[in-house]
Amino acid sequence: MDGRGIDIVWLRMKKQGGFSLIELVTVVIIIGVLVSIAILVYDGTQTRARERADEANIRILNSSTLQWMLDDESRDPRDEDTESLQSKLEDAYVMGWPESPTGTDYVLDEGRWVLDD
């Protein structure tokens, strides 16, 4: 094989389409930026969902407390502490005590359920 044959093979390999290193690095950087944005959006969505679940649990607990009061109008939740009212509401007015998805406790404050700060 003479030198011309090697030159022709070399030219054919050189003309084949492909991506340069700069193009590949650029694509990887763009994908990385998009993934980081998606992670931030997902995390924010999860946080809002947990907060909304806490709000819903508080509404349920306040509604069950109101029902407890209406069953006997002499009852006043302001006369109760958190543990005693929880034990009175549990199973009778609330099927299982809700757990906070944010890890906070539900406490009684002047007769209303709130998140413990």
C-alpha positions in Angstrom: 0.0 0.0 0.0 1.4 3.3 -1.0 1.2 6.6 0.9 -1.8 7.8 -1.1 -4.1 5.1 0.3 -3.3 6.1 3.9 -4.0 9.8 3.0 -7.4 8.9 1.5 -8.4 7.0 4.6 -7.2 9.8 6.8 -9.2 12.4 4.8 -12.3 10.2 5.0 -12.0 9.9 8.8 -11.4 13.6 9.1 -14.6 14.5 7.1 -16.9 12.3 9.1 -19.5 14.3 11.0 -19.1 14.5 14.8 -19.2 16.8 17.7 -16.2 18.8 19.0 -15.3 18.8 22.6 -16.5 22.3 23.0 -20.0 21.4 21.7 -20.2 18.4 24.0 -19.2 20.5 27.1 -21.7 23.2 26.2 -24.5 20.6 26.0 -23.5 19.1 29.4 -23.5 22.5 31.0 -26.9 23.4 29.6 -28.3 20.1 30.8 -26.8 20.7 34.2 -28.4 24.1 34.5 -31.8 22.7 33.5 -31.5 19.9 36.0 -30.6 22.3 38.8 -33.6 24.5 38.0 -35.9 21.5 38.0 -34.6 20.4 41.4 -35.3 23.9 42.9 -38.8 23.9 41.5 -39.5 20.4 42.8 -38.2 21.3 46.2 -40.4 24.4 46.4 -43.4 22.4 45.3 -42.7 19.8 48.0 -42.3 22.5 50.7 -45.6 24.2 49.7 -47.4 20.8 49.7 -46.2 20.1 53.3 -47.3 23.5 54.5 -50.8 23.1 52.9 -51.1 19.6 54.5 -50.4 21.2 57.9 -53.1 23.9 57.2 -55.6 21.2 56.3 -54.8 19.2 59.4 -55.3 22.3 61.5 -58.7 22.9 59.9 -59.7 19.3 60.6 -58.6 19.6 64.3 -60.4 22.8 64.8 -63.6 21.4 63.2 -63.4 18.3 65.4 -63.0 20.6 68.4 -66.0 22.5 67.4 -68.0 19.3 67.0 -66.8 18.2 70.5 -68.0 21.5 71.9 -71.4 21.2 70.2 -72.0 17.7 71.6 -72.0 19.2 75.1 -72.3 23.0 75.2 -70.7 23.2 78.6 -67.3 22.2 77.1 -64.8 24.9 76.5 -61.5 24.0 74.8 -59.8 27.0 76.5 -60.1 25.0 79.8 -58.1 22.1 78.3 -54.5 21.6 77.7 -53.1 20.1 74.5 -52.7 16.5 75.7 -56.1 16.2 77.4 -58.1 17.6 74.5 -56.1 15.4 72.1 -57.0 12.3 74.0 -60.7 13.4 74.1 -60.8 14.1 70.3 -58.8 11.0 69.2 -60.9 8.1 68.0 -64.2 9.8 68.9 -63.9 12.8 66.6 -60.7 12.2 64.7 -59.7 8.8 63.3 -56.1 8.7 64.3 -54.1 11.8 65.2 -52.6 13.6 62.2 -48.9 13.8 61.9 -47.4 17.0 60.6 -45.4 16.5 57.3 -43.2 19.4 58.4 -42.4 17.7 61.7 -44.1 20.4 63.8 -46.5 19.6 66.6 -50.1 20.7 66.7 -50.8 22.5 70.0 -53.8 24.1 71.6 -53.6 27.9 71.9 -56.5 29.6 73.6 -58.9 27.0 72.4 -57.7 26.7 68.8 -55.2 24.3 67.2 -52.1 25.9 65.8 -48.6 24.8 64.7 -46.1 24.8 67.5 -43.4 27.4 66.7 
